[in-house]
């Protein structure tokens, strides 16, 4: 997400000891690729842990340790991993939903012509991988996982672009971000429609009623975040009980968050300027602002203007994004990326090599190979082919500064499925044997796609200065 000039708390006034201590951490967290780097580290840690002498503890901690919540006659007793996948990931999906809504309202997807090419590219990038996977698993139970190779991990893909710096034009970042957001929307629809086994219409009706209430709050101008979160908790419970995957509640909640400002730009500038003048005029009463009621009043009024010129959507997104990128998604990776290889915990005896804990057996099984081909071959073919078709038909044009080499590299980066692919794999394959093989294929396919995409972009010519960010 692009930001304008920011003044950070540690840059105000006298430097405090805590500012010096936290400076390296703050610099890392401000790095655009930081979320992807942390995700990679946690994935590697999960793989090492699951295949170490403590592999049994890895399985026990995430998949057998139960946490119970009881509300009156309702009780939810889930494993730690289940709580991460169904509750914490609902917050991740809330952030995804907010990003989608922002782009649809004021971003790259707000203009039909600008949105046309990434939308068509995303559709191609979802359809071709799913089709290739179906070719390898047709007539087999593993076909249920056709949604696994459809996804693009936005954190990894954009993180890879950020590391390349001037090797890629700003337009490519915008294109890939828009494509990944549309891809996320497609994945959400796939989860809601195709990975829901049994519906409870009474709870589904209750969830619909809560969405109506939330929409009404939006229409009448309720802007307090806690109101939406309270109703969002009720929505999450009802969606969970309905049989639809509970994380969809995060997307439904995001759709109801207000995206309008209370104060327009002109009123903001006029009001803040007047309060600043009042602040200056009131300075004679004392040097300490704390003891000057008029200056305190001016500061409070400026806070009100600042609150009014921001939308609840952007405030909630800014507040949740660090928690999602640096806690929830890495924790999801730690709990889900622990693929058991070569006879570790869970590598039960089986005549099927895909079920025996053997890495090559898992990757070369029809399901594993189909996932890898979908990510490594299907994604770039789908993205580049659909974009080429859209441009040739005059539906849209390539972003400024982007050539076909850039697009091919971005197509391979789109094959980094990871977070969403692992999530869909867990829904598609409830048994440990198939899930382990699917995870191995996702990790391997994502790694290959990422390396190829980075190599294509890194070996290209640097972008001229006038093709930078605008």
URQUI-V674264 format. One record per residue. N is the residue number from 1. PSI is psi in degrees with one decimal (NA if undefined). Layout:
n=N psi=PSI
n=N psi=PSI
//
This chain:
n=1 psi=130.7
n=2 psi=141.3
n=3 psi=153.0
n=4 psi=-165.1
n=5 psi=133.9
n=6 psi=139.3
n=7 psi=118.1
n=8 psi=151.6
n=9 psi=-38.1
n=10 psi=-11.4
n=11 psi=-3.4
n=12 psi=136.8
n=13 psi=-153.9
n=14 psi=136.7
n=15 psi=131.0
n=16 psi=157.0
n=17 psi=-38.0
n=18 psi=-31.3
n=19 psi=-39.3
n=20 psi=-41.8
n=21 psi=-38.2
n=22 psi=-2.3
n=23 psi=-46.7
n=24 psi=-40.6
n=25 psi=-43.2
n=26 psi=-38.9
n=27 psi=-41.4
n=28 psi=-45.0
n=29 psi=-26.4
n=30 psi=-14.2
n=31 psi=130.3
n=32 psi=-30.6
n=33 psi=4.4
n=34 psi=-42.9
n=35 psi=-43.0
n=36 psi=-38.9
n=37 psi=-45.4
n=38 psi=-38.3
n=39 psi=-42.6
n=40 psi=-42.7
n=41 psi=-45.5
n=42 psi=-34.2
n=43 psi=-43.6
n=44 psi=-40.5
n=45 psi=-41.0
n=46 psi=-42.3
n=47 psi=-45.3
n=48 psi=-44.1
n=49 psi=-47.6
n=50 psi=-25.5
n=51 psi=14.6
n=52 psi=-175.0
n=53 psi=-17.0
n=54 psi=19.1
n=55 psi=-37.5
n=56 psi=-38.8
n=57 psi=-36.1
n=58 psi=-49.7
n=59 psi=-42.3
n=60 psi=-44.3
n=61 psi=-48.3
n=62 psi=-27.9
n=63 psi=-9.8
n=64 psi=-26.6
n=65 psi=122.8
n=66 psi=139.1
n=67 psi=129.4
n=68 psi=134.3
n=69 psi=129.3
n=70 psi=125.0
n=71 psi=106.2
n=72 psi=-119.1
n=73 psi=-4.9
n=74 psi=137.4
n=75 psi=133.3
n=76 psi=115.8
n=77 psi=100.1
n=78 psi=158.4
n=79 psi=162.9
n=80 psi=-43.5
n=81 psi=-37.0
n=82 psi=-41.4
n=83 psi=-39.7
n=84 psi=-46.3
n=85 psi=-29.9
n=86 psi=-29.6
n=87 psi=-58.6
n=88 psi=-37.4
n=89 psi=-18.1
n=90 psi=-33.6
n=91 psi=-41.4
n=92 psi=-44.7
n=93 psi=-29.2
n=94 psi=-45.2
n=95 psi=-42.9
n=96 psi=-44.8
n=97 psi=-40.0
n=98 psi=-40.4
n=99 psi=-42.5
n=100 psi=-46.2
n=101 psi=-41.4
n=102 psi=-45.4
n=103 psi=-35.6
n=104 psi=-31.7
n=105 psi=-48.6
n=106 psi=-1.7
n=107 psi=-153.9
n=108 psi=-24.6
n=109 psi=0.4
n=110 psi=-28.7
n=111 psi=120.7
n=112 psi=-39.5
n=113 psi=-43.1
n=114 psi=-31.8
n=115 psi=-20.9
n=116 psi=-47.9
n=117 psi=-50.5
n=118 psi=-31.5
n=119 psi=-47.6
n=120 psi=-40.9
n=121 psi=-41.6
n=122 psi=-40.6
n=123 psi=-45.0
n=124 psi=-39.0
n=125 psi=-13.8
n=126 psi=-39.8
n=127 psi=-45.5
n=128 psi=-47.5
n=129 psi=-41.5
n=130 psi=-40.4
n=131 psi=-42.6
n=132 psi=-42.4
n=133 psi=-41.5
n=134 psi=-33.7
n=135 psi=-36.9
n=136 psi=-22.2
n=137 psi=10.4
n=138 psi=130.4
n=139 psi=2.0
n=140 psi=154.2
n=141 psi=-25.9
n=142 psi=-13.1
n=143 psi=-23.7
n=144 psi=-23.7
n=145 psi=25.0
n=146 psi=-21.7
n=147 psi=-12.1
n=148 psi=-49.3
n=149 psi=7.7
n=150 psi=-22.2
n=151 psi=154.9
n=152 psi=130.0
n=153 psi=108.9
n=154 psi=-34.6
n=155 psi=-47.7
n=156 psi=-46.5
n=157 psi=-48.6
n=158 psi=-31.0
n=159 psi=-41.0
n=160 psi=-41.4
n=161 psi=-38.5
n=162 psi=-38.2
n=163 psi=-30.5
n=164 psi=-14.4
n=165 psi=-122.5
n=166 psi=-1.0
n=167 psi=-17.2
n=168 psi=140.8
n=169 psi=156.4
n=170 psi=-35.0
n=171 psi=-31.2
n=172 psi=-37.0
n=173 psi=-43.9
n=174 psi=-44.1
n=175 psi=-48.6
n=176 psi=-36.8
n=177 psi=-44.2
n=178 psi=-44.0
n=179 psi=-44.4
n=180 psi=-36.0
n=181 psi=-43.8
n=182 psi=-39.3
n=183 psi=-43.1
n=184 psi=-41.7
n=185 psi=-43.2
n=186 psi=-42.3
n=187 psi=-38.7
n=188 psi=-42.1
n=189 psi=-39.8
n=190 psi=-44.9
n=191 psi=-46.4
n=192 psi=-36.3
n=193 psi=-43.9
n=194 psi=-15.6
n=195 psi=35.6
n=196 psi=116.4
n=197 psi=-44.7
n=198 psi=126.9
n=199 psi=137.7
n=200 psi=106.1
n=201 psi=-28.4
n=202 psi=-46.0
n=203 psi=-34.6
n=204 psi=-39.1
n=205 psi=-40.0
n=206 psi=-41.6
n=207 psi=-40.8
n=208 psi=-39.1
n=209 psi=-40.2
n=210 psi=-39.5
n=211 psi=-39.5
n=212 psi=-42.7
n=213 psi=-44.3
n=214 psi=-41.8
n=215 psi=-37.3
n=216 psi=-40.3
n=217 psi=-42.7
n=218 psi=-46.7
n=219 psi=-36.6
n=220 psi=-0.7
n=221 psi=19.2
n=222 psi=125.6
n=223 psi=-1.1
n=224 psi=125.2
n=225 psi=-36.6
n=226 psi=-29.0
n=227 psi=-44.9
n=228 psi=-35.3
n=229 psi=-36.8
n=230 psi=-49.6
n=231 psi=-32.2
n=232 psi=-36.2
n=233 psi=-41.5
n=234 psi=-42.2
n=235 psi=-43.7
n=236 psi=-45.3
n=237 psi=-43.9
n=238 psi=-39.0
n=239 psi=-41.9
n=240 psi=-45.7
n=241 psi=-21.2
n=242 psi=-19.8
n=243 psi=-19.3
n=244 psi=145.3
n=245 psi=133.3
n=246 psi=-25.1
n=247 psi=-20.7
n=248 psi=-24.1
n=249 psi=-35.0
n=250 psi=-39.9
n=251 psi=-41.9
n=252 psi=-40.5
n=253 psi=-43.4
n=254 psi=-37.0
n=255 psi=-21.1
n=256 psi=-6.9
n=257 psi=130.6
n=258 psi=137.8
n=259 psi=19.2
n=260 psi=146.8
n=261 psi=151.4
n=262 psi=-28.3
n=263 psi=132.1
n=264 psi=172.1
n=265 psi=-42.1
n=266 psi=-43.9
n=267 psi=-35.1
n=268 psi=-49.4
n=269 psi=-45.2
n=270 psi=-45.4
n=271 psi=-44.9
n=272 psi=-39.6
n=273 psi=-41.8
n=274 psi=-40.4
n=275 psi=-34.6
n=276 psi=-39.4
n=277 psi=-39.4
n=278 psi=-37.2
n=279 psi=-44.9
n=280 psi=-43.8
n=281 psi=-27.2
n=282 psi=8.4
n=283 psi=-15.8
n=284 psi=-19.4
n=285 psi=-14.8
n=286 psi=151.1
n=287 psi=-24.1
n=288 psi=119.9
n=289 psi=-33.7
n=290 psi=-31.3
n=291 psi=6.7
n=292 psi=100.5
n=293 psi=-34.4
n=294 psi=-41.4
n=295 psi=-38.4
n=296 psi=-41.0
n=297 psi=-40.4
n=298 psi=-41.0
n=299 psi=-43.1
n=300 psi=-39.3
n=301 psi=-39.6
n=302 psi=-40.3
n=303 psi=-40.5
n=304 psi=-43.2
n=305 psi=-42.2
n=306 psi=-39.2
n=307 psi=-40.1
n=308 psi=-26.7
n=309 psi=-9.3
n=310 psi=147.1
n=311 psi=148.5
n=312 psi=-35.2
n=313 psi=-49.4
n=314 psi=-34.3
n=315 psi=-42.6
n=316 psi=-40.9
n=317 psi=-45.7
n=318 psi=-37.1
n=319 psi=-38.2
n=320 psi=-24.1
n=321 psi=-46.2
n=322 psi=-38.2
n=323 psi=-38.9
n=324 psi=-47.8
n=325 psi=-34.6
n=326 psi=-2.0
n=327 psi=-59.5
n=328 psi=-52.3
n=329 psi=-43.5
n=330 psi=-37.7
n=331 psi=-38.8
n=332 psi=-44.0
n=333 psi=-42.4
n=334 psi=-38.1
n=335 psi=-19.8
n=336 psi=-16.0
n=337 psi=6.0
n=338 psi=76.1
n=339 psi=127.6
n=340 psi=123.1
n=341 psi=132.1
n=342 psi=47.2
n=343 psi=14.6
n=344 psi=-163.8
n=345 psi=131.0
n=346 psi=-6.8
n=347 psi=76.1
n=348 psi=155.3
n=349 psi=135.0
n=350 psi=148.1
n=351 psi=-17.7
n=352 psi=117.3
n=353 psi=-26.3
n=354 psi=-18.1
n=355 psi=2.7
n=356 psi=7.6
n=357 psi=4.0
n=358 psi=125.2
n=359 psi=-49.2
n=360 psi=-37.3
n=361 psi=-40.6
n=362 psi=-42.6
n=363 psi=-30.6
n=364 psi=-0.4
n=365 psi=156.6
n=366 psi=-40.5
n=367 psi=-49.9
n=368 psi=-45.5
n=369 psi=-38.2
n=370 psi=-39.5
n=371 psi=-46.6
n=372 psi=-43.7
n=373 psi=-39.9
n=374 psi=-43.8
n=375 psi=-45.6
n=376 psi=-34.8
n=377 psi=-48.1
n=378 psi=-41.5
n=379 psi=-56.0
n=380 psi=-38.8
n=381 psi=-45.6
n=382 psi=-45.6
n=383 psi=-50.7
n=384 psi=-43.3
n=385 psi=-44.4
n=386 psi=-37.7
n=387 psi=-44.0
n=388 psi=-43.3
n=389 psi=-43.3
n=390 psi=-40.1
n=391 psi=-43.3
n=392 psi=-33.0
n=393 psi=-3.1
n=394 psi=16.7
n=395 psi=-32.4
n=396 psi=-175.6
n=397 psi=164.9
n=398 psi=148.1
n=399 psi=159.0
n=400 psi=131.9
n=401 psi=-4.1
n=402 psi=127.6
n=403 psi=-178.7
n=404 psi=-27.7
n=405 psi=-45.6
n=406 psi=-42.9
n=407 psi=-39.0
n=408 psi=-43.7
n=409 psi=-43.6
n=410 psi=-34.1
n=411 psi=-41.1
n=412 psi=-39.9
n=413 psi=-30.1
n=414 psi=-17.8
n=415 psi=2.1
n=416 psi=94.7
n=417 psi=-53.5
n=418 psi=-104.1
n=419 psi=-56.5
n=420 psi=-35.3
n=421 psi=-44.1
n=422 psi=-38.1
n=423 psi=-47.1
n=424 psi=-35.8
n=425 psi=-40.0
n=426 psi=-30.2
n=427 psi=-36.8
n=428 psi=-33.5
n=429 psi=90.4
n=430 psi=-20.9
n=431 psi=145.5
n=432 psi=-33.6
n=433 psi=-53.7
n=434 psi=-38.1
n=435 psi=-42.0
n=436 psi=-43.8
n=437 psi=-40.7
n=438 psi=-41.4
n=439 psi=-45.2
n=440 psi=-42.9
n=441 psi=-39.9
n=442 psi=-47.0
n=443 psi=-44.3
n=444 psi=-47.4
n=445 psi=-42.4
n=446 psi=-41.0
n=447 psi=-45.2
n=448 psi=-46.9
n=449 psi=-42.7
n=450 psi=-42.2
n=451 psi=-44.5
n=452 psi=-45.9
n=453 psi=-43.4
n=454 psi=-39.5
n=455 psi=-41.8
n=456 psi=-43.6
n=457 psi=-36.9
n=458 psi=-26.6
n=459 psi=1.9
n=460 psi=170.0
n=461 psi=146.0
n=462 psi=151.9
n=463 psi=133.6
n=464 psi=155.8
n=465 psi=-33.6
n=466 psi=2.0
n=467 psi=19.0
n=468 psi=-160.7
n=469 psi=140.9
n=470 psi=NA
//
